Amino acid sequence: MVNKKNIFGKVLSVLVILFIYNISYAQNNNEASKKYTAIDTSPFFSSAHHWYDIHDDSNIIFQRAGHPKYEPNEIIKIADNILLYQKNNGGWPKNYDMLAILTDDQKDSLNKSKSILNTTFDNTTNYSQIEYLAKVYAETNIEKYKAASLHGIEFTLSAQYPNGGWPQYFPLEEKDNYSRRITFNDNATIGIMIMLKDILDQKPYYYFVGSALQDKVKIAYQQGISCILQCQIKDNGRLTSWGQQHNEVDLSPAWARAFEPPSICNAEGADVTFFLMSIDNPSQEIINAIQGAVKWFEDSKIHGIRVQTVSAPEYTSKWKTTNFDRVVVQDSTAPVIWTRYYELGTDRPLFCDRTSKYLYSLAEVSRERRSGYGWYTYSPQAVLDKYPDWLAKWAPGQNVLKK
């Protein structure tokens, strides 16, 4: 005889489970489709540019024609993308678009590549993802974003050298690879340091970072400051700027790519100086470092020229196709400008090519590198503009620019 009570009980259980599932599904679906306040995605632009414009065979997935993107206020979907790219070690690879709407097969490829640890701080990678996830968690309270952000912070701390610097890639690549150098290029080290400072300053979106991790962050931050100060280049007896990359053992300026020579680098050096200027109650060491850099930026100004982009016949190289060129023209009304590199020992504006040969004018550089790299910069001007206010607050009466 059929037990009607048992059948009814089983049916009721199934209905309850379906009810709970439908509510959960609806909540998740509503959460994903909910329109939040947009979170700044500009830190991802550099990597996205490389994904769309510079082909790299090592990428796991590739962009497709007319690749659709999420809107900036679709923060849940963007955050879920970021989780897809995160590796098992907590870091991220570079040169993908975090906003790209991915196909199922692309998502599957990323999930299957979690153990491929090509994780890097280059092109504003890692610290940008960590901050974005922290901000999404602050707005949504969804635990998986907090967990991923914390995993990323731990990864960053594990990558730091004992001397306080960070390599471009971690885990470290082969011994002679420039990716092992301490990297200021593309804001790698300074991006990390800003993130650590934001955690220590208790920015609201990092409120979930507990005291134990805060203590580890504080130690890493202090070691990072020490490394930055030790890396500042002393040339011809005075403090100047920083190199793009520094040897991870002796901290001397070092080669990066074939066209990136050891030199005094004003583009990245301006970013370092700006960061040091953001520190409240700076030590005398930090004050001296800023003063040295400011004086160097003033002394290394170039007057009367500008860089002009001009149309040119289409040119195809191994890396990309361009239809423009860049030339230096005389212009007495042009604002002051700086070259990216200055030669160690001579202070001469320095250029280079994929042959690693030192050159002393932009015209000598091959068209591929001439049009595809930032050889000049205006970045030091922003430092000089900020200097009077910084000086009045932290070093009154010590104006190194006073005539």
ROVEXMI-681124 format. One record per residue (C-alpha): residue in three letters; x, y, z. Coordinates in steps of 0.05 Angstrom, whole numbers, plus 5000, padded with zeros to 4 digits. Layout:
BEGIN
ALAXYZ
...
% end
This chain:
BEGIN
MET500050005000
VAL502750684980
ASN504451135039
LYS501251795018
LYS504552175074
ASN511451965050
ILE509952164979
PHE507152825001
GLY513252955044
LYS518052804987
VAL514153244939
LEU514153804991
SER521653735000
VAL522853784925
LEU518354394921
VAL522054734978
ILE528854594945
LEU526254874879
PHE523455484914
ILE530055624949
TYR533955504884
ASN529455984845
ILE530156524898
SER537756434899
TYR538056434823
ALA533757054820
GLN538057404871
ASN544457244835
ASN541457434768
ASN538858084797
GLU545658224829
ALA549258124763
SER544358564724
LYS543759104777
LYS546459774756
TYR551660024805
THR555760664807
ALA561460584758
ILE568360444785
ASP574360754749
THR576960254697
SER582460704668
PRO588060304704
PHE586359724657
PHE587260134593
SER594659974584
SER593559224584
ALA587359284541
HIS591259694490
HIS596459154485
TRP591158614477
TYR587658974420
ASP593559304385
ILE599758864395
HIS599358124379
ASP602557654429
ASP602656904415
SER603256754489
ASN596357014505
ILE591256494527
ILE585456824490
PHE585257334435
GLN580757924419
ARG575757844362
ALA573358354312
GLY568458834344
HIS569458524412
PRO563658764457
LYS565059064526
TYR561359144591
GLU559159834611
PRO563160144668
ASN557260094716
GLU556659334705
ILE561559234761
ILE559358524779
LYS560658274709
ILE567358634705
ALA569358354773
ASP567457654751
ASN571857754690
ILE577557954737
LEU576557304776
LEU576956904712
TYR583857194697
GLN586557104768
LYS591556534773
ASN592156014828
ASN597856404861
GLY593357024869
GLY596557434814
TRP594357644744
PRO597457624675
LYS597958254634
ASN595258494567
TYR587858304569
ASP581658744571
MET578058664638
LEU571758964606
ALA571358494546
ILE565158054543
LEU567957354537
THR565056754501
ASP564056094537
ASP570155794502
GLN574456384523
LYS572156304595
ASP573655564592
SER580655704566
LEU581956184623
ASN579455694675
LYS583955154647
SER590055614649
LYS589755784724
SER596155404737
ILE600155784684
LEU603656284728
ASN605456844680
THR603657354733
THR606658054730
PHE606258774755
ASP607659054686
ASN602559494650
THR598959674716
THR597258944729
ASN595458624796
TYR594859234841
SER589559514794
GLN585458864798
ILE586358834874
GLU583659544883
TYR577859444835
LEU575658804871
ALA576259154938
LYS571759714913
VAL566659224886
TYR566558854952
ALA565559514989
GLU559459654945
THR556458954941
ASN558858565003
ILE559857954959
GLU565157524994
LYS568557234933
TYR571157924914
LYS574158044983
ALA577457354981
ALA580457484913
SER582958174933
LEU586257894996
HIS589457334954
GLY592257864908
ILE595158264966
GLU598557644994
PHE601357494925
THR604258194921
LEU607658124988
SER610557454970
ALA613657744907
GLN617758274944
TYR625358194946
PRO628758215015
ASN631658894996
GLY624659174987
GLY624159184911
TRP619358824865
PRO620958454800
GLN616858554738
TYR614557824738
PHE613457344795
PRO614856764800
LEU621756974777
GLU623656794706
GLU630456544683
LYS636556844715
ASP638757344661
ASN631757574642
TYR630458314652
SER623758134683
ARG627557984747
ARG629958704753
ILE626859184803
THR621959544759
PHE619760274760
ASN617560244687
ASP610060314675
ASN609060464749
ALA610259744771
THR613659894838
ILE610060554850
GLY603260244835
ILE604659714887
MET607060234937
ILE600860664927
MET596460054940
LEU600259895004
LYS599860615027
ASP592360625014
ILE591660005058
LEU595760325113
ASP591960975106
GLN585660565116
LYS582160775053
PRO574760565062
TYR574860035008
TYR580559665044
TYR576859635111
PHE576658875107
VAL584258805112
GLY585458525182
SER590758725232
ALA595358135218
LEU595658295143
GLN596159035159
ASP602458885198
LYS605458515139
VAL603559085092
LYS606959585138
ILE613559195137
ALA613259125061
TYR611759865053
GLN617560085097
GLN622259615060
GLY619659894994
ILE621160605016
SER628160405035
CYS629260074967
ILE626660684929
LEU631361144966
GLN637360684954
CYS635660634879
GLN635861394867
ILE641661514820
LYS647461924845
ASP650862184782
ASN656762664780
GLY656362744855
ARG648962944861
LEU642262594869
THR638362574804
SER632462134784
TRP631361384780
GLY632460864725
GLN626960484691
GLN629659844722
HIS634959694774
ASN639259084786
GLU635758664839
VAL642358544876
ASP646559174875
LEU640759654857
SER644659984800
PRO640960224737
ALA640059624691
TRP638159444620
ALA630959254608
ARG628859124536
ALA634059214481
PHE632059944470
GLU631560114545
PRO638660254570
PRO641060374640
SER640261134647
ILE637161694687
CYS629861634669
ASN625562254677
ALA618761954659
GLU618761414713
GLY622861864759
ALA617362374760
ASP612461844782
VAL617061634838
THR617962354861
PHE610462474860
PHE609561864905
LEU614762104954
MET611462784955
SER604962454977
ILE608062215042
ASP606162615104
ASN611562795155
PRO617162555109
SER623862355138
GLN629962765121
GLU632062215073
ILE625562285035
ILE626163045035
ASN633262985007
ALA630962504953
ILE625462974930
GLN630063574931
GLY635263214890
ALA630162994838
VAL626963684833
LYS633764004822
TRP635363484769
PHE628763604732
GLU630164344732
ASP637264244706
SER635263744652
LYS629864174618
ILE630064224542
HIS627664874511
GLY625265064441
ILE622964394412
ARG616763974407
VAL615263274381
GLN610463264322
THR606562664297
VAL606262674221
SER602962244168
ALA607461734134
PRO606861154085
GLU604160534117
TYR609560134151
THR608959424176
SER613759124226
LYS613758474265
TRP609758824320
LYS604659254285
THR602759684225
THR603060454229
ASN601561024181
PHE604961574220
ASP611861794244
ARG614662264297
VAL619562824286
VAL622763364329
VAL621564074305
GLN624364734329
ASP619165174364
SER621165764408
THR614165784437
ALA613965054458
PRO613464874532
VAL619664574564
ILE620463824551
TRP624963264574
THR627662644541
ARG625761994575
TYR633061784582
TYR639462164600
GLU646161834593
LEU649661644657
GLY655962064668
THR654762554611
ASP647462774623
ARG646362764547
PRO639362624522
LEU639561884502
PHE635761454453
CYS636560734433
ASP633960204385
ARG632659464384
THR639959374368
SER641759674437
LYS646160194404
TYR646460864440
LEU643661424397
TYR643262174410
SER637362414369
LEU630462164354
ALA631962184279
GLU637161634288
VAL632061154317
SER628660664270
ARG621560854249
GLU618560264286
ARG621460484353
ARG621061234336
SER613461194327
GLY612260644378
TYR615460894441
GLY615261504486
TRP622161824479
TYR620162504506
THR616062684568
TYR612763274602
SER611962904668
PRO617263284708
GLN613463934697
ALA607863684742
VAL613063554797
LEU615864254789
ASP608864544792
LYS607464164857
TYR614164334888
PRO612465024918
ASP606564754959
TRP610564134981
LEU616464585000
ALA612165055041
LYS609164475080
TRP615164015091
ALA621764385077
PRO620765145084
GLY626965545071
GLN630264975033
ASN628565174961
VAL633564824916
LEU630965224856
LYS632465904887
LYS637166294842
% end
